Amino acid sequence: MADITRESLMEKGWGEEEIYKTLGMIHGEGKQDKHVGFKKEMNKTVYWATLLVLTVANFLISIILIPFLLVMNPLQLSLIVVVLGFIFGLLFNLVVLDIEHIKTHHHLLAAIFIPGIALINVFIMVSIANSFSLRLGTPGKEDPIFISIVYISAFLVPYIFSQFMEARRKWKKIEVKTS
């Protein structure tokens, strides 16, 4: 969108009163504050919607794991769990940490809530898969605690890495200011 200036409006044949009124609507007092406030409220909505979507996606990932739990050996299964956890962790990190104008406690809540839900989901799904395995008479019986820990560890790697990089960036800023 091109910048709207007094001169550009005059070139288009606008009158002084129309120009004054239009520019006042665009650049008037409180307009920036109004937009920042709207942006903050919108980000809260995006934040909560994101938490909901990530929770549902986490549940779906847990359900997707059931067939793998029944047919794969422990090494293959661990690899798939690590890949799924890491990819979902990247998605979580990308979406939640890029939302502007939310407070630190919102980030902390998300960093605890989503992995906690993931831990519970994976634990339950592994237990369900073990129950299916027992009923079907197949040899696959995985440890729900181990699989949950593997998933959560892979899930948290991107978040921990981004937090480390952010802390490092802030530390370098402080070093430059004190030098």
GINOR-V357726 format. One line per field, one symbol per residue. phi: phi as a letter, one per 20 degrees, with the letter a starting at -180 (. if undefined). psi: psi as a letter, one per 20 degrees, with the letter a starting at -180 (. if undefined). burial: + if it has 9 or more other C-alpha atoms within 8 Angstrom, else -. A space follows every 10 residues. Layout:
phi=???
psi=???
burial=???
This chain:
phi=.ffecgffff fenfegffff fffffedffn ffffffffff ffffffgfff gfffffffff fffffgfffe defgffffff ffffffffff fgfffffefe mdfgffffgf feffffffgf gfgfffffff ffgffemeff beefffffff fffffegfff ffffffffff fffffffef
psi=pqporgghhh hjjqrggggg gghhhgjrqi gghghggggg ghhgggghhg ggghgghggh gghhhghhhh iqrhgggggg ggggggghhg ggggggiipr kqrhhggggh hggghggggg gggghhgghh gggghikqio oqohgggggg ghghgighgg ghhghghggh ghgghghi.
burial=--------++ ---+----+- --+------- +-------++ --++-++--+ +--++--++- ++--++-+++ -+----++-- ++++++++++ -++-+++-+- -+----+--+ ---++-++++ ++++++++++ -+++-----+ ++-+--++++ +++++++++- -+-------- ---------
